[in-house]
């Protein structure tokens, strides 16, 4: 039997949600320009794939929408 976990237990999905909220906040409020040097979207475009790759290497179980 394969191991799986519910989708809401995924660190990768939570990180992506936080980055999505940061990008939306930046688009509306411009709040990251005061914290990050350069272009905030460049930081997000570089950082998100790096974070996703790191979390992918840590992943050991599949995701499921239904109860495992």
C-alpha positions as CSV (number, residue, x, y, z in Angstrom):
1,X,0.0,0.0,0.0
2,X,1.5,3.4,-1.0
3,X,1.8,6.2,1.6
4,X,0.0,9.4,0.9
5,X,-1.1,12.5,2.8
6,X,-3.9,15.0,2.5
7,X,-3.1,17.9,0.2
8,X,-3.3,20.5,3.1
9,X,-0.4,18.8,4.8
10,X,1.9,19.6,1.9
11,X,4.7,22.1,2.8
12,X,5.2,22.8,-0.9
13,X,1.6,23.9,-1.4
14,X,1.8,26.1,1.7
15,X,5.0,27.8,0.6
16,X,3.5,28.4,-2.8
17,X,0.4,29.9,-1.2
18,X,2.5,32.3,0.9
19,X,4.5,33.3,-2.2
20,X,1.2,33.9,-4.0
21,X,0.0,36.1,-1.2
22,X,3.3,38.1,-1.2
23,X,3.1,38.6,-4.9
24,X,-0.5,39.8,-4.7
25,X,0.4,42.1,-1.8
26,X,3.3,43.5,-3.8
27,X,1.0,44.1,-6.8
28,X,-1.5,46.0,-4.7
29,X,0.6,47.6,-2.0
30,X,4.2,47.7,-3.2
31,X,5.3,46.6,0.3
32,X,8.2,44.4,-0.8
33,X,10.0,47.2,-2.6
34,X,11.0,48.7,0.8
35,X,12.4,45.4,2.0
36,X,14.0,43.8,-1.0
37,X,16.7,45.4,-3.1
38,X,16.0,45.5,-6.8
39,X,12.9,44.1,-8.4
40,X,10.6,42.1,-6.0
41,X,9.2,39.9,-8.8
42,X,12.8,38.9,-9.8
43,X,13.3,37.8,-6.2
44,X,10.1,35.8,-6.3
45,X,10.8,34.3,-9.7
46,X,14.2,33.2,-8.5
47,X,13.3,32.1,-5.0
48,X,10.1,30.1,-5.6
49,X,11.7,27.5,-7.9
50,X,14.6,27.1,-5.5
51,X,12.2,26.6,-2.6
52,X,10.1,24.2,-4.6
53,X,13.1,22.1,-5.5
54,X,14.4,22.0,-1.9
55,X,10.9,20.9,-0.7
56,X,10.6,18.3,-3.5
57,X,13.8,16.6,-2.3
58,X,12.4,16.5,1.2
59,X,9.0,15.0,0.1
60,X,8.5,11.3,0.8
61,X,4.8,10.8,0.2
62,X,2.3,11.5,-2.5
63,X,-0.6,13.8,-2.1
64,X,-4.3,12.9,-2.2
65,X,-7.6,14.8,-2.2
66,X,-9.4,11.9,-0.6
67,X,-8.6,10.3,2.7
68,X,-5.7,7.9,2.5
